């Protein structure tokens, strides 16, 4: 399985958290993805999975192309569908690196599970939106806001 993982990364994006809006506009989504792509290395074999609430599905679909888009309503709906899919699809066997694009503490357990399975985990968040649980669960953190100062 190591050969399947080598050099591959998956980006699990909670786009509403990254955009700092429960219902981001197309412009906010595009700006967020532009910031993300400036700050986070993306390889040719990388995959993107985006979790959204149903209200944001159309806007996300208009802006983000080539990604798997998952939706679920309710409290932590986007978070839970991303985490469940990651575990059920055994991304630990298929990817060397996982980038969690969210500051939500909901992802702390997923980050710990991935780390226990020898997967490098990076969290991408905005300053002030990174939960303490997620902060202590990972070693590698990138802040989108830092791109503005660079």
Helices and strands as residue ranges (DSSP letters): H 2-5, E 9-14, H 15-19, H 26-39, E 47-52, G 54-56, H 57-63, E 68-71, H 77-88, H 91-94, E 97-101, G 105-107, H 108-116, E 120-125, H 132-137, E 140-143, H 146-149
